[in-house]
Amino acid sequence: MFYILHGENELERSEQVTDFKHKVGDESVRDLNVTILDGRKTTLSELRHAADAIPFLADKRLVVVEGLLARLAGRKGKGDDGDDAAVSGTAKDFLNGLLAYLPQLSDTTRLVLVETQSLKDTHPIVKLALKQSSKSVIEFKQPQAGELPAWITTRAKKHGGVFDGKAALKLATLIGGDLRRLDQEIIKLITYVNAQRPVTEKDVTLLVADVSISSVFDLVDALGKREGKRAAHELHHLLDQGENPLGLLAMVVRQFRLLILVKELQARNLPSDAIAKEISVHPFVAKKIGEQARAFRDTAQLETIYRRLLDIDVEIKTGVTPDMLALDLLVAGLAG
């Protein structure tokens, strides 16, 4: 039996892998019965060696291979059906060898093939998996912006809590499609109400306000308009609220990444609603980012800033520049 876990929803995909791990033997010998392989580099021989190994003091062993199927799929050709794949000879040999091996997989091994992007049903390995059971191929889709409130409500139930509709919408608007951060905020809010009542919009405003993207939005907006004094004020306002400098930098990086995406989509004349779907944020947020993107000259300017943000991240983490000084220099440099 082998499984394929694919899709952009990293949170729930990784949770499924963790669930597989927990089902492998006793905790004391679990690490000895779990093998993780990098599918971008591994060979068929290495995969078979790991999968053919006998479990140690357990009835099953788990082999997780990450990124192999995308590697074997190659790139789309230019045929009319769009499904022709330009696969190298080496990859084709690997694919054929894997197709021949999988039906012979040991009964004591659970092989899990993990992919960060969704795969087509026409992929040869997916087709083979579907022959054994539809449950062996699980797609983890990233919720679209309009689906986030429902995702939050469902996730809250999983954690033993309840969100009312307005609270779910408020949290989705503030956080966007970052599922891991959403999950952390959901747990925090349920803990706050002690799971004794539904989380309300007021609770979200109270507890999520100090990490609200709107504050970071104001900072980036000031940088885009070259308003140095306002940018410095917004920066220190966030720091005074107790925001961690590295956490704040991460949010600024995320904002500029979204600005680059939106700038490129604007160049293709996509409407605001279509842009919101493309970047997985609430339509209101997409509209605001679109307005902000116009304050920057072009994508090249935003990419230059994005590279500078990477340099600052490295400088802080390597101790070259103190975190708060690095942020002040960033504001001074960008806002003039």
C-alpha positions in Angstrom: 0.0 0.0 0.0 1.3 3.4 -0.9 -0.2 6.9 -0.5 0.1 10.2 -2.4 -0.4 13.4 -0.4 -0.4 16.4 -2.7 -1.6 20.0 -2.8 -0.6 23.5 -1.6 -2.2 23.2 1.8 1.1 22.6 3.7 -0.5 22.7 7.2 -3.0 19.9 6.8 -0.7 17.9 4.4 2.1 17.9 7.1 -0.5 16.9 9.7 -1.4 13.9 7.7 2.3 12.9 7.5 2.6 13.3 11.3 -0.5 11.1 11.7 1.1 8.3 9.6 4.3 8.6 11.8 2.3 8.2 15.0 0.8 4.9 13.7 4.3 3.4 13.3 5.2 1.2 16.3 5.9 2.2 19.8 7.3 5.7 20.4 10.6 4.2 21.8 11.4 2.7 18.4 9.5 5.0 16.1 12.5 6.9 14.8 14.1 3.6 13.8 11.1 2.8 11.6 10.6 6.1 9.8 12.8 7.1 6.8 12.5 10.5 5.1 13.9 10.8 1.6 14.4 13.9 -0.6 12.7 12.9 -3.8 14.5 15.6 -5.8 17.8 13.7 -5.2 17.1 10.1 -4.2 17.6 7.2 -6.6 15.3 4.3 -7.2 17.9 2.0 -5.5 17.8 4.2 -2.4 14.0 4.2 -2.3 13.8 0.4 -2.7 16.5 -0.1 0.0 14.5 2.0 2.4 11.1 0.4 1.5 12.5 -3.2 1.6 14.0 -2.8 5.1 12.4 -5.0 7.8 10.6 -3.1 10.7 12.5 -3.0 14.0 10.4 -4.2 16.9 7.3 -3.1 15.1 4.8 -4.5 12.5 5.2 -1.6 10.1 7.7 0.9 8.9 7.1 4.2 7.1 9.0 5.7 4.2 8.2 9.3 3.2 9.5 10.6 -0.1 9.1 14.4 -0.7 9.1 15.9 -4.2 9.7 12.8 -6.3 6.5 12.8 -8.4 6.9 16.3 -9.7 10.5 15.5 -10.6 9.3 12.4 -12.6 6.5 14.3 -14.3 8.9 16.6 -16.1 7.5 19.7 -17.7 4.4 20.1 -19.9 4.9 19.9 -23.6 3.2 22.0 -26.2 0.7 19.4 -27.4 -2.9 20.3 -27.9 -4.0 18.3 -24.8 -1.4 20.0 -22.6 -0.6 16.7 -21.0 2.5 15.7 -23.0 5.5 15.6 -20.7 9.1 16.3 -21.6 10.7 13.8 -19.3 14.5 13.2 -19.4 15.6 9.7 -20.2 16.9 9.2 -16.6 13.6 10.3 -15.1 11.7 8.1 -17.5 13.7 5.1 -16.4 13.1 6.0 -12.8 9.4 6.3 -13.5 9.1 3.0 -15.3 11.2 1.3 -12.6 9.0 2.8 -9.8 5.8 1.7 -11.7 7.2 -1.9 -11.8 8.3 -1.9 -8.1 5.2 -0.4 -6.4 2.9 -3.4 -6.9 5.7 -5.5 -5.2 5.9 -3.2 -2.2 6.3 -5.1 1.1 3.2 -5.5 3.2 5.2 -4.2 6.2 6.0 -0.9 4.5 3.8 2.2 4.2 5.3 4.4 1.4 4.0 8.0 1.4 4.8 10.2 -1.6 4.4 13.9 -0.7 4.1 16.8 -3.2 3.8 20.5 -2.5 1.7 21.1 -5.6 -1.5 19.4 -6.8 -1.0 16.6 -9.3 -3.2 15.6 -12.2 -5.0 12.3 -12.3 -3.1 11.5 -15.5 0.2 11.2 -13.7 1.2 7.5 -14.1 1.9 7.0 -10.3 -1.4 8.7 -9.4 -3.3 6.4 -11.9 -1.6 3.4 -10.3 -2.5 4.6 -6.8 -6.2 5.1 -7.7 -6.4 1.5 -8.8 -5.7 0.3 -5.2 -8.0 2.8 -3.4 -9.4 6.3 -3.9 -8.4 6.9 -0.3 -4.7 6.4 -1.1 -4.6 9.7 -3.1 -5.4 12.7 -0.9 -5.3 16.3 -2.2 -4.9 19.1 0.2 -6.2 22.2 -1.5 -5.3 25.7 -0.2 -8.6 27.4 0.7 -9.5 30.4 -1.5 -10.0 33.8 0.2 -13.8 33.4 0.2 -13.5 29.9 1.7 -11.3 31.0 4.7 -14.1 31.8 7.1 -15.6 28.3 6.7 -12.1 26.8 7.0 -11.6 28.7 10.3 -15.0 27.5 11.6 -14.2 23.9 10.8 -10.7 24.2 12.2 -12.1 25.7 15.4 -14.3 22.6 15.9 -11.3 20.4 15.5 -9.6 22.3 18.4 -12.8 22.0 20.5 -14.1 25.5 20.0 -16.7 27.6 18.1 -16.3 30.8 16.1 -19.3 32.9 15.2 -19.6 34.1 11.6 -18.3 37.6 12.1 -15.3 36.4 14.1 -14.3 34.0 11.4 -14.6 36.7 8.7 -12.6 39.2 10.8 -9.8 36.7 11.4 -9.7 35.8 7.7 -9.5 39.5 6.8 -6.6 40.2 9.2 -4.5 37.1 8.5 -5.3 36.1 5.0 -4.3 32.7 3.6 -1.4 31.9 6.0 -2.9 28.7 7.4 -0.3 28.1 10.1 -0.7 31.5 11.5 -4.5 31.3 11.3 -4.3 28.0 13.2 -2.2 29.6 15.9 -4.6 32.4 16.3 -7.6 30.1 16.4 -6.0 28.1 19.2 -5.1 31.3 21.1 -8.7 32.6 20.8 -10.3 29.3 21.9 -7.9 29.2 24.9 -8.9 32.8 25.7 -12.6 32.0 25.9 -11.7 28.6 27.6 -13.9 26.9 24.9 -16.9 27.9 27.1 -18.5 30.2 24.6 -18.1 31.1 20.9 -15.3 33.3 19.9 -16.7 36.7 18.8 -15.5 39.5 16.6 -14.7 41.5 19.7 -12.4 38.8 20.9 -10.5 38.8 17.5 -10.1 42.5 17.6 -8.8 42.4 21.2 -6.3 39.6 20.8 -5.2 39.8 17.2 -5.0 43.6 17.0 -1.3 43.7 18.1 -0.3 41.5 15.1 -2.8 43.0 12.7 -1.6 43.2 9.1 -3.4 46.6 8.9 -0.6 48.1 11.0 2.1 46.6 8.8 0.1 47.8 5.9 0.3 51.4 7.2 4.1 51.0 7.5 4.5 49.7 4.0 2.1 52.4 2.7 4.3 55.1 4.3 7.4 53.6 2.8 5.8 53.5 -0.7 4.9 57.2 -0.4 8.4 58.1 0.9 6.9 59.5 4.1 9.8 58.9 6.3 8.4 60.4 9.5 5.1 58.5 9.3 7.0 55.2 8.4 9.3 55.7 11.5 6.2 56.4 13.6 4.4 53.2 12.4 7.5 51.1 12.9 8.0 52.2 16.5 4.3 52.0 17.2 4.4 48.3 16.3 7.6 47.8 18.4 6.1 49.6 21.4 3.2 47.2 21.2 5.6 44.4 21.9 6.0 43.2 18.3 9.2 41.1 17.9 11.5 42.8 15.4 12.1 39.6 13.4 8.4 38.8 13.4 7.7 42.3 12.2 10.3 42.0 9.5 8.7 38.7 8.4 5.3 40.5 8.0 6.9 43.3 6.0 8.6 40.7 3.8 5.2 39.0 3.3 3.6 42.3 2.4 6.2 43.1 -0.2 5.9 39.6 -1.7 2.2 40.2 -2.1 2.9 43.6 -3.7 5.2 42.0 -6.3 2.5 39.4 -7.1 -0.2 42.1 -7.4 2.0 44.4 -9.5 2.6 41.6 -12.0 -1.1 40.7 -12.0 -2.1 44.3 -12.5 0.2 44.4 -15.6 -2.0 41.6 -17.0 -5.1 43.8 -16.4 -6.7 41.3 -14.0 -9.6 42.7 -11.9 -9.4 43.0 -8.2 -11.5 39.9 -7.5 -9.4 37.8 -9.8 -6.2 39.0 -8.1 -7.7 38.1 -4.7 -8.3 34.6 -5.9 -4.8 34.3 -7.4 -3.0 35.4 -4.2 -5.5 33.8 -1.8 -6.5 36.8 0.2 -9.8 38.4 1.0 -11.1 40.7 -1.8 -11.0 43.7 0.5 -7.3 43.0 1.3 -6.5 42.5 -2.4 -8.1 45.9 -3.3 -6.0 47.7 -0.6 -2.8 46.0 -1.8 -3.7 46.9 -5.3 -3.9 50.6 -4.3 -0.7 50.4 -2.5 1.2 48.7 -5.4 0.5 51.7 -7.5 2.7 53.8 -5.2 5.7 51.9 -6.5 7.2 52.6 -9.9 7.4 49.0 -11.2 8.0 45.4 -10.3 11.8 45.9 -10.6 11.7 48.5 -7.8 9.7 46.1 -5.6 12.1 43.2 -6.3 15.1 45.4 -5.3 13.4 46.2 -2.0 12.6 42.5 -1.5 16.3 41.6 -2.0 17.3 44.3 0.5 14.8 42.7 3.0 16.6 39.4 2.6 20.0 41.1 3.2 18.6 42.7 6.4 17.2 39.3 7.6 20.7 37.8 7.2 22.4 40.7 8.9 20.1 40.4 11.9 20.4 36.6 12.2 24.2 36.7 11.8 24.6 39.5 14.4 26.1 41.9 11.8 23.4 44.5 12.7 21.2 44.7 15.8 17.5 44.0 14.9 16.0 47.4 15.8 18.8 49.3 14.2 18.4 47.3 11.0 14.7 48.1 10.9 15.4 51.8 11.4 18.0 51.8 8.6 15.5 50.0 6.4 12.9 52.8 6.9 15.5 55.5 6.4 16.8 53.9 3.3 13.4 53.3 1.6 11.7 56.5 2.7 14.7 58.7 2.1 
